[in-house]
Amino acid sequence: MWCSTMAVRAGVIGADLLVSTPNPAHGETPAESKRNAVVVRPTFHEKTRETFGALAKVLRLQSEEIRAMAGNDRRYARPEVQSYADTLLSLANTYGLYSESPGHGSGWVWIPNRRSGAAFVVTNRHVAGQAKDVVVELRKGERRQIPGEVIYVSEMTDLAVIEIAARELPPKVRGLRLDDQPFEEGAPVYASGYPGPATASGRRASYSLTDGSISNADFDSGVDDGLTVEHTATIDPGNSGGPLLVRSRARSFRVVGMNTAF
């Protein structure tokens, strides 16, 4: 699926934020990468929840109508039409869940200036951009929940930035570094985040670090040339907003992109 293998380039994210790329002296080990990966839990406005619920009803009705018409019209019984009905039903189920609970996404901690007292979580706009409130969960070592405020969203890059208080972070959480390096097809990459299996109360977030490679360094997303790359690292629901990482010769990780869906 296209939506499961897209990543916005780190250079685009940095330019979008109009800030200098932080360059800490330390490298990010696998343990540090996990410490800086977070769960993002948004709370939607009531109006947003109502809109998702209404959309779910419309999509489910359309799917049912297509299936009903298949008995009287062979054109609607064709595999591609029935596949479209399946897609509508899948979307209806997704929006139905959103109307009850927005679920969660992933993100990572980014601290351009520790002295400022502010820290940020970078995630997808489609995860937190419509949120009334956001809670960020740290799950490596000492678990804690930190309230945050969405301060910036970009529709073009599917980017949302959440501000949190740096003092709320454990000392070992120092933020990940953005690394705007050139991409080559076949280069190894890692997708970090918190996908999780579906449960009656929503998806249960569980940390995952999967490996893959760059399959298209200049993927045409139809939005903007040079914006996205395609990769083969496995990501699942809940991974949206998590970082795409590369490993240096010193075996430290750097953020080269943000997993997203266009």
Helices and strands as residue ranges (DSSP letters): G 2-4, E 6-9, H 10-17, H 30-36, E 37-44, H 46-69, G 74-77, H 79-100, E 105-110, G 114-116, E 118-124, H 125-128, E 131-138, E 144-154, E 159-165, G 166-168, E 188-193, E 198-199, E 202-203, E 208-219, E 228-231, E 243-247, E 253-260
